[in-house]
Amino acid sequence: MKDNHTAKVQAYHASIWVNSILPPLKLVVGILGNSFALIADGINSLADILSNLVVYLLLKVSGKPQDEDHDYGHGKYETVATFSLGAVMIVAGVMIVVDGISTIATYFTDGELPEIPSWIVLVVAIFAMGLKEWVYHYTMKKAKETRSEVLRAEALDHRSDVFTSLAVLIGAGCAIAFGGVARLMEPVAAIVVAGFVMRMGAIVTIPALNKLTEASLPQETEEEILQIAESVEGIQLPHNLRTRMTGSDTIAIEMDVRVDGNIPLYEAHDLTIRVEELLRERFGEETHIIIHIEPMTPFVHKVGSYKEIQNETAQ
């Protein structure tokens, strides 16, 4: 668990390093090179580094073990960080759209076109694309290795930045090559890519919001949990299942099971311990499990699978 957290922090160091370089570079060249799209991209990158600092602090906290004030650990801090990162992506996309529409509207109302950008804008856009594509693959690899939702969110943010810089390249390239009304390609391209940025923000934010609001695990996962419980000989009709995420890769499981009411208490307890062992083998050692035992009689007079008994009850 500690090595897993260390890998997350190391991957995030790479993101902070890359995101620290790009904002000043894009903003300075965008202003001096007369590129609206690169300035907007610089604002997007500036939002990235600010969110990086917040997420980094939350990620450090999320790796702490449980304590007196956090019985379930600090995993939700990572979920909060993920939600925050997705929200920043959405806000950055909205900002780019608003600025782009404003520039286009100025042309139609006043006939004013943006200035032709400098060729150095193209160089910076290509450099940013290459750097962001590299850090995307690196971060996504670490996200898969550690099953980290916040690293996955960060990787998707890097990929959205690649497309944003691509828009700068296309828009500035058209403005430089063709001039005239083609100068509007800069804000148009920026608006199109802003849609991708906001979409990726939603992809990141919605799952994090579900975890923060205590959404249950997917139905197929809950079905698997019930099957694992029933696979233990002596356990009957696992039911009243309640599940939730307690962190990026940890879950909580609560359920009721029925056992022979005539066996000693210690034997019934051993059965639940076996269920817990199987569940932790499948979902990880940090899985929080509560199993409540009910006697088989007088509640159920037929031995069968939970599906068969549930179906008969429904009829």
C-alpha positions in Angstrom: 0.0 0.0 0.0 2.8 2.4 0.8 4.7 1.5 -2.4 1.5 2.1 -4.3 1.1 5.6 -2.8 4.7 6.4 -3.5 4.3 5.6 -7.1 1.3 7.9 -7.3 3.3 10.8 -5.8 6.2 10.2 -8.1 3.9 10.2 -11.2 2.4 13.5 -9.9 5.9 15.0 -9.6 6.2 14.6 -13.4 2.9 16.3 -14.0 3.9 19.3 -11.8 7.2 19.6 -13.5 5.7 19.7 -17.0 2.8 22.0 -16.0 5.3 24.4 -14.4 7.2 24.9 -17.6 4.3 25.4 -20.1 2.1 28.3 -18.6 4.8 31.1 -18.6 6.1 29.9 -22.0 2.6 29.9 -23.6 1.5 33.2 -22.0 4.7 35.1 -22.9 4.9 33.8 -26.5 1.1 34.2 -26.9 1.2 37.9 -25.9 4.4 38.7 -27.9 3.4 36.5 -30.8 -0.2 37.9 -31.1 -1.9 34.5 -30.6 -5.3 34.5 -28.9 -5.4 30.7 -29.0 -2.0 30.3 -27.3 -2.9 32.8 -24.6 -6.1 30.8 -24.0 -4.0 27.6 -23.9 -1.7 29.3 -21.5 -4.6 30.1 -19.2 -5.7 26.5 -19.4 -2.1 25.4 -18.4 -2.1 27.9 -15.6 -5.2 26.4 -14.2 -3.5 23.0 -14.5 -0.6 23.9 -12.3 -2.9 25.5 -9.7 -5.0 22.4 -9.6 -1.8 20.3 -9.5 -0.7 22.0 -6.3 -4.1 21.4 -4.6 -4.3 17.8 -5.8 -0.8 17.1 -4.7 -1.5 18.2 -1.2 -4.7 16.1 -1.1 -2.9 13.1 -2.6 -0.3 13.3 0.2 -3.1 13.2 2.8 -5.0 10.4 1.1 -2.0 8.0 1.6 -2.2 8.3 5.4 -3.5 5.2 7.3 -6.7 5.4 9.3 -6.6 7.3 12.6 -8.9 8.3 15.4 -10.7 10.9 13.2 -10.8 8.8 10.0 -11.9 5.2 10.8 -12.0 4.4 7.1 -8.7 6.0 6.2 -8.2 9.1 4.0 -8.9 7.6 0.6 -11.8 10.1 -0.1 -9.3 12.9 -0.2 -8.1 11.5 -3.5 -11.7 11.4 -4.7 -12.1 15.1 -3.7 -8.9 15.8 -5.7 -10.2 14.0 -8.7 -13.5 15.9 -8.6 -11.6 19.2 -8.3 -9.4 18.4 -11.2 -12.4 17.6 -13.4 -14.1 20.8 -12.4 -11.0 22.9 -13.3 -11.0 21.2 -16.8 -14.7 22.2 -17.3 -14.1 25.8 -16.1 -11.0 26.1 -18.3 -13.1 24.9 -21.3 -15.8 27.4 -20.6 -13.3 30.3 -20.4 -11.8 29.4 -23.8 -15.3 29.2 -25.4 -16.3 32.6 -24.0 -13.1 34.3 -25.2 -13.3 32.7 -28.6 -16.9 33.8 -29.1 -16.0 37.3 -28.0 -13.2 37.5 -30.6 -15.5 36.2 -33.4 -18.3 38.6 -32.4 -15.9 41.5 -32.5 -15.3 40.8 -36.2 -19.0 40.7 -37.1 -19.8 43.8 -35.1 -16.7 46.0 -35.7 -15.1 44.2 -38.6 -12.0 43.9 -36.5 -9.8 40.8 -37.1 -7.2 39.5 -34.7 -3.6 40.1 -35.7 -1.6 37.5 -37.6 0.4 35.4 -35.0 4.1 34.9 -35.2 5.7 31.7 -36.5 7.2 31.1 -33.0 3.7 30.3 -31.9 3.7 27.2 -34.0 7.0 26.1 -32.5 5.7 26.4 -29.0 2.5 24.6 -29.9 4.5 21.6 -31.3 6.8 21.6 -28.3 3.8 21.6 -25.9 2.1 18.8 -27.8 5.1 16.5 -27.7 5.8 17.2 -24.0 2.1 16.7 -23.0 1.8 13.5 -25.1 4.8 12.0 -23.3 3.6 12.9 -19.8 0.1 11.5 -20.8 1.5 8.1 -21.5 3.7 8.1 -18.5 0.9 9.1 -16.1 -1.7 6.7 -17.6 0.8 3.9 -17.2 1.2 4.7 -13.5 -2.6 5.1 -13.1 -3.1 1.6 -14.4 -0.4 0.2 -12.2 -1.7 1.8 -9.0 -5.4 1.8 -10.0 -5.5 5.5 -9.2 -8.5 7.6 -10.2 -6.7 10.8 -9.7 -3.7 9.8 -11.9 -6.2 8.7 -14.6 -7.9 12.1 -14.3 -4.5 13.8 -14.6 -3.6 11.7 -17.6 -6.8 12.6 -19.4 -6.2 16.3 -18.6 -2.7 15.9 -20.3 -4.4 14.4 -23.3 -6.9 17.2 -23.5 -4.0 19.6 -23.4 -2.5 17.9 -26.5 -5.7 18.6 -28.4 -5.8 22.2 -27.2 -2.3 22.8 -28.4 -3.3 21.1 -31.7 -6.0 23.7 -32.1 -3.4 26.4 -31.6 -1.3 24.8 -34.2 -4.2 24.6 -36.7 -5.6 28.0 -36.0 -2.3 29.9 -36.0 -1.1 27.9 -39.0 -4.2 28.9 -41.0 -3.9 32.5 -39.9 -0.2 32.7 -40.9 -0.7 30.8 -44.2 -3.8 32.5 -45.5 -4.4 35.7 -43.6 -7.6 37.7 -44.0 -10.7 36.1 -42.5 -8.7 32.9 -42.0 -7.4 34.6 -38.9 -10.7 33.7 -37.2 -9.5 30.0 -37.4 -7.6 30.6 -34.2 -10.7 31.3 -32.0 -12.8 28.8 -33.9 -10.3 26.0 -33.4 -9.9 26.9 -29.8 -13.7 26.7 -29.2 -13.9 23.3 -30.9 -11.2 21.8 -28.7 -12.7 23.4 -25.6 -15.6 21.0 -26.1 -13.1 18.1 -25.8 -11.7 19.7 -22.7 -15.1 20.0 -21.1 -16.1 16.5 -22.1 -13.0 15.0 -20.5 -13.7 17.1 -17.4 -17.2 15.5 -17.2 -15.7 12.0 -17.7 -13.5 12.7 -14.7 -16.0 14.5 -12.5 -19.1 12.3 -12.7 -17.5 9.1 -11.3 -15.8 11.1 -8.5 -19.2 12.7 -7.7 -20.8 9.3 -7.5 -18.2 8.2 -5.0 -18.5 11.3 -2.9 -22.3 10.8 -2.8 -21.9 7.2 -1.6 -23.1 5.6 -4.9 -23.2 1.8 -4.8 -20.8 -0.4 -6.8 -22.0 -1.6 -10.2 -24.6 -4.3 -10.3 -22.3 -6.9 -11.8 -19.8 -6.3 -8.9 -22.5 -6.7 -6.3 -23.6 -9.9 -8.0 -20.0 -11.2 -7.8 -19.9 -10.3 -4.1 -23.0 -12.3 -3.4 -21.7 -15.3 -5.4 -18.4 -15.2 -3.5 -20.3 -15.2 -0.2 -22.5 -18.1 -1.2 -19.6 -20.1 -2.4 -18.6 -20.8 1.2 -20.2 -24.0 2.4 -22.6 -23.2 5.3 -23.4 -19.7 4.1 -27.0 -19.3 2.8 -28.9 -16.5 1.2 -26.5 -13.5 1.4 -28.8 -10.5 1.2 -29.3 -6.8 2.2 -26.0 -6.0 0.5 -24.7 -2.5 0.8 -21.5 -1.3 -1.0 -19.6 1.9 -1.6 -16.2 3.2 -2.5 -14.0 4.4 0.4 -11.1 5.6 -1.9 -9.8 5.3 -5.4 -9.2 1.6 -5.1 -10.8 0.6 -1.8 -14.4 -0.5 -1.1 -16.7 -1.1 1.8 -19.1 -4.1 1.9 -21.9 -4.8 4.3 -24.3 -7.7 4.1 -26.5 -10.2 6.0 -26.0 -13.9 5.7 -27.9 -16.9 7.1 -26.3 -20.0 8.7 -27.6 -23.1 10.5 -29.1 -21.8 13.7 -28.0 -25.0 15.6 -24.2 -24.7 15.0 -22.0 -23.1 17.7 -21.4 -19.4 17.5 -17.6 -19.9 16.9 -18.4 -22.0 13.8 -20.7 -19.4 12.4 -18.0 -16.8 13.0 -15.4 -18.9 11.2 -17.8 -19.0 8.2 -17.9 -15.2 8.0 -14.1 -15.0 8.4 -13.8 -17.3 5.3 -16.2 -15.0 3.4 -14.1 -12.0 4.4 -10.9 -13.8 3.3 -12.3 -14.5 -0.2 -13.6 -11.0 -0.6 -10.3 -9.5 0.3 -8.5 -11.8 -2.0 -10.7 -10.5 -4.8 -11.0 -6.8 -3.9 -7.8 -6.1 -1.8 -6.6 -6.3 1.7 -7.9 -2.8 2.5 -11.5 -3.8 1.8 -13.8 -2.9 4.8 -16.3 -5.7 5.5 -19.2 -6.1 7.9 -21.1 -9.4 7.9 -24.2 -9.8 10.1 -25.2 -13.4 10.9 -28.9 -14.6 11.0 -30.0 -18.1 12.0 -31.4 -20.1 9.1 -34.5 -21.1 11.1 -37.3 -20.0 11.4 -36.7 -17.5 8.6 -35.9 -20.0 5.8 -37.1 -23.6 5.7 -35.5 -24.4 2.3 -31.9 -24.6 1.4 -31.0 -23.2 -2.0 -29.1 -20.4 -3.7 -30.0 -16.8 -2.9 -31.3 -16.4 -6.5 -33.7 -19.3 -6.2 -35.0 -18.2 -2.8 -35.3 -14.5 -3.9 -37.2 -15.6 -7.0 -39.6 -17.7 -5.0 -40.1 -14.9 -2.5 -40.9 -12.5 -5.4 -43.6 -14.8 -6.7 
